[in-house]
Amino acid sequence: GGFSQQAKAQFPTGNASWHQYSFLHFQSDTTEYFLQGDTLLYAEQWKKMYARHPISEANYCGAVKVTGNIVEFNSPNDERRVLYDFNLSVGDTFPIQPLPNTYGFGSVLVVERIDSVLLFNGECRRVFISNALTNGIFEVLQEQWIEGIGSMHGFLFPLTARLLTVETGDEAILICFSEEGDLLYQNPLYFSCTLGVDDELEQPLCTYPNPTNGKLVLQTTSP
């Protein structure tokens, strides 16, 4: 079937990096999150995660532990939480904190559908797509996870999931994902994994309809 390579989709426990771009409160930011080195927590082996901005040194931001299709994150202040659960099925809820400021419109993210995405290495991954949440005014969120990679809003987005303000163009976007030095995913809206605001394309490529009823193929002109 379409997910014949599903066994290869386990979350990375070695050399991997996530580049993300955000435009929040009229400020833009590009950050790389990457796994490097091991640490012992709760008598278990975890992978250290660091965050790095384009013009600054890397800072330790927590640790990651992978157990099957469950990804846990331990913050520097020792708050341990499930970050991703790729065992979810349609109708299941996401294991994230309740969203603030939804004013009674609901703050539970539910798997509404499961689509697929084709990575640069030819591998097909499942994409978990949630219901759309809104506060009924200008803010909205529809979470999407790529199996074995994480949220399309950025690697740590589920820890502090928030509604994004459409009116001011707030964005939180996973630009690229690489594993063992190989680029596996690049957001089709962006030319580069390390970018500034001017590098964003004016017109989206291959992104609508999103989500789709069938296979979702993401393509760029410069992998």
C-alpha positions in Angstrom: 0.0 0.0 0.0 0.9 3.6 0.2 2.6 3.2 3.5 4.7 0.1 2.6 7.8 2.0 3.9 6.2 2.9 7.2 8.7 0.9 9.2 11.4 3.4 8.2 9.5 6.4 9.6 10.7 6.1 13.2 11.7 9.4 14.9 15.4 10.0 14.6 17.7 9.2 17.6 20.9 10.3 15.9 22.1 13.3 13.9 19.0 15.3 12.8 18.0 18.9 12.6 14.9 21.0 12.2 14.9 24.5 10.8 11.9 26.7 11.6 10.8 30.2 10.8 8.3 32.2 12.8 6.7 35.6 12.5 5.0 36.4 15.7 4.1 39.8 17.2 5.6 41.6 14.2 9.0 40.0 14.7 10.6 37.3 12.6 13.0 34.5 13.8 14.8 31.6 12.3 16.0 28.8 14.6 17.7 25.4 14.1 16.9 22.6 16.6 19.3 19.7 16.5 20.1 16.5 18.4 23.7 16.0 19.6 25.0 13.7 22.3 23.4 11.6 25.0 22.4 12.3 28.6 21.1 10.1 31.4 17.7 11.1 32.8 15.4 9.0 35.1 18.0 6.1 34.7 17.2 6.2 30.9 19.3 7.4 27.9 18.0 10.5 26.2 19.3 12.6 23.3 20.4 16.2 24.0 18.6 18.9 21.9 20.1 22.3 21.2 18.7 25.4 19.6 20.8 27.7 17.4 20.0 31.1 15.8 21.9 32.1 12.6 24.2 34.6 14.4 24.5 33.0 17.9 25.9 29.9 19.6 23.8 26.8 20.3 22.0 26.6 23.6 20.8 23.4 25.3 17.0 23.4 25.3 16.1 19.9 26.6 16.3 16.2 25.9 14.4 13.8 23.6 13.6 10.2 24.2 12.0 7.9 21.6 10.1 4.8 22.6 8.6 3.2 19.5 6.3 5.9 18.0 6.2 7.9 21.2 8.5 11.0 21.5 9.0 12.5 24.9 10.7 15.8 25.7 12.3 16.8 29.0 12.8 20.6 29.5 15.8 22.1 31.2 13.7 22.5 34.4 12.9 18.7 34.3 9.3 19.0 33.0 8.8 15.7 31.2 6.0 15.5 28.6 4.9 13.5 25.6 5.7 15.7 22.5 4.5 13.4 19.8 2.4 10.2 19.5 2.6 8.8 16.0 0.3 5.9 17.0 -2.7 8.1 16.7 -5.7 7.2 14.6 -8.5 9.3 13.2 -10.7 10.5 16.1 -7.8 10.4 18.7 -6.8 13.6 20.5 -3.3 15.1 20.5 -1.4 14.9 23.8 -0.8 18.7 24.1 -1.7 21.2 26.7 -5.1 22.9 26.3 -5.0 26.0 24.1 -5.5 29.4 25.8 -7.8 32.1 24.6 -10.3 29.9 22.7 -13.2 31.5 24.6 -15.4 28.4 24.7 -14.8 27.4 21.1 -13.0 24.3 22.2 -9.3 23.6 22.9 -9.0 19.9 22.0 -7.0 18.9 19.0 -8.4 15.8 17.4 -7.0 13.8 14.5 -9.5 14.7 11.7 -7.8 13.0 8.8 -4.5 11.2 7.9 -2.9 12.1 4.5 0.5 11.4 3.2 3.6 13.3 2.0 6.5 12.2 -0.2 9.9 13.1 1.1 13.0 13.8 -1.0 14.3 10.3 -0.5 11.2 8.8 -2.1 9.8 7.7 1.2 6.0 8.2 1.9 5.1 9.4 5.4 1.8 9.8 7.0 0.6 13.3 7.9 -1.7 13.7 10.9 -4.1 16.6 10.4 -6.2 18.0 13.3 -9.5 19.8 13.4 -9.2 23.6 13.0 -9.6 25.6 16.2 -10.4 29.3 16.4 -11.4 31.8 19.0 -14.1 33.0 16.6 -12.2 36.2 15.8 -8.9 36.4 14.0 -6.9 33.5 15.4 -6.9 29.9 14.1 -4.8 26.7 14.4 -4.8 23.5 12.4 -2.0 21.3 13.6 -0.3 18.9 11.2 2.4 16.3 12.1 4.6 14.5 9.6 5.2 11.0 11.0 8.7 10.7 12.4 9.5 14.4 11.8 7.0 16.4 13.8 4.8 19.5 13.6 4.7 21.5 10.4 4.6 24.5 12.8 8.0 23.6 14.2 9.6 20.8 16.3 8.6 22.1 19.8 5.3 23.7 18.8 3.2 21.1 20.6 4.8 22.1 23.9 3.4 25.6 23.6 0.7 25.2 20.9 -1.1 28.5 20.2 -3.6 30.0 17.9 -2.0 32.1 15.1 -3.3 35.5 14.4 -4.4 35.6 10.8 -4.9 39.4 10.8 -1.2 40.2 11.5 0.2 37.3 9.5 1.5 35.3 12.4 3.3 32.2 11.2 5.2 29.3 12.8 6.6 27.0 10.1 8.9 24.0 9.8 11.1 25.0 6.9 13.4 21.9 6.6 14.2 18.6 8.2 17.5 16.7 7.7 18.7 13.4 9.0 22.3 12.2 8.9 23.1 15.1 6.7 20.4 14.4 4.1 17.6 16.9 3.5 14.4 14.9 3.6 11.8 17.7 3.8 11.7 21.3 2.7 8.6 23.5 2.9 7.7 24.4 -0.7 7.2 28.1 0.3 10.9 28.6 1.0 14.1 28.5 -1.0 16.5 27.9 1.8 16.7 26.2 5.2 18.4 29.3 6.7 16.6 32.4 5.6 15.3 35.8 6.3 12.0 37.3 5.6 13.0 38.4 2.1 13.6 34.7 1.1 10.0 33.8 1.5 8.3 33.2 -1.9 5.5 35.6 -2.8 3.3 32.8 -4.2 2.8 29.4 -2.6 3.8 26.3 -4.6 1.9 23.0 -4.5 0.2 23.8 -1.3 -3.5 23.9 -2.2 -5.7 22.2 -1.5 -4.2 21.6 1.9 -5.2 19.2 3.3 -5.9 17.0 0.3 -8.1 14.0 -0.1 -5.3 12.1 -1.7 -1.5 12.0 -1.6 0.1 15.4 -0.8 3.4 15.9 -2.7 5.6 18.7 -1.7 8.1 19.9 -4.3 10.7 22.7 -4.5 12.9 24.0 -7.2 16.0 23.8 -5.1 16.2 20.9 -2.7 
